[in-house]
């Protein structure tokens, strides 16, 4: 896993400015599928891309698009909430970085994710953990927004 991380960091720093050579959206989806199957930490792939130089805002957009695709792959491997777990890790990393300003946009997205979770079968694996994590993150974002005002 470390060697893959090192190789992605090296290649990403060389080629990430050109989507023809380093197709970020495609690579994220492919790597997340492997991450899901192998049970890697949800923040592993976004962290690599952030270190390469992809902004949190861009990562959020890419992962939000991945979530909205509703690809059946995630359910077929028994992890229907994988992308949501990654979004929680990504937004938590964003919020934890005190030099960044939280945005209302993320708060609205979290509301959408919470509504999505409410529509699922309560016995879905990780649903309670994700719901609690998203609610805590929403409170944290709200505190950040309140301090900006």
N, C-alpha and C positions, 0 to 999 in steps of 0.2 A: 504494500500500500504506500509506503514511504517513497519507494522508487518511482511509482506512478505519479505521485504528488510532485516530486522533484522534476520529473520529465515534463509534466504539464506546466509547471511554473517556468521552466526554461523555454519551452516552445511558445507558451503564451506570451512571455515577455518579448520574444522575437517577432511573433506574427499577429498578435491580438489586434493590431491596428487595421488589419485587412481581413474582412469577413470572408473573402475568397479563400484565404489560407488558413484561417482560424474561425470557422463558422460557430460562433459562440452559442447561439440558440440550439443548433443541432448537437453540439458537443455536450451542452448541459443536459439535454434530454437523454442522450445515449449514456452518459456517465451516471445520471440519476437512476436509470433503469438498472444498471449494474450495481449501483449503491443500494438500491432497494432489494435486489436479489441477494446481495451479500451481507445485508444488515449493517452497513456502515452508519456512522453517526450522521444525523440529518444535516449538520452544518459543514460537513467535510468538503463537499463539492463547491458550495457557494464561497467558502473561505479561500479555496484555491483560486477561483475566478476573481475574487476581490483582491487577492495578493498580486494577481497578474495585472490588475489595473482597471477591472470592470467596476464601475461605481455601484454602490448599494441601490441607487435608484434604477439603474439599468438592470441589475440582477432581479430586483423586485418585479419590474415589468416582465422580464423573461419568465420568471417562475409563476407570476400571476397568469400569464398567457398559458403556461403549461397546465396550471390548475384548471383554467377555464376550458381547455381542450376536452376535458373529461375522458381522456384516453382509457380504454378498457384494460390496458396493460397492467395498471396498478392493482386492479381488482383480481386480475387473473393470477397474479403472484401472491395474493393474500394480503396485500398492503394497500387497500384503497385510499388510505389517508396519507400516503408517503409524501406527496407533494405539499400537502398542508403542513406536515411535520417540518419539512424543509423551509417553508415560508415562515413558520413560527421561529425556527432557528435563525433565519436570515433577519427577520424583523427584530428579534431579540439582540442580535449582534449590532444591528444598526442603533437601536435604542441605548445599548450599553456604551457606545462610543459617545462620550459626553461632548466631543467637539462637533457633533452633527446635530442638526436641528430636526426634530420630529415634525412630520407634516400631517395635516388633516387627511390627506389622501390615504395614508396608511391606516388611519383610524377607521375610515369608511370601508376600506378593504377588509379589515378585521371584522367589522359588523357583518359584512357579506359572508365571510367564512363561518362565523358563528351561526348565522341563519342556515347555511348549508349543513352544518353539523346537526342542527335541530331536526333536519329532514331525514336523517339517517337512523337506522336501527340502533337503539341504545346499546345493543350487545356488540356492535362493531368494535374490533380491537383498537385501543388507544383513544377512543372518542372522549372519554372523561378527562384524560390527561391533556389532550389537545384543547378541549373546551376550557379547562381551568387555565392552561397556559395562555391561550388567546385572551381570556378575560383579564388576567394579570397584566399582560402586555398592553392591552387597551388602557388600563388604569395608568400604567407607566407613561404611555404616550400622552394621555390626557394631562398628567402632571407636567410633562415637558411642554406641552402646548400652553398650559396655564402660566408657566414661568416666563414664556415668551411675551405674553400679553402684558 
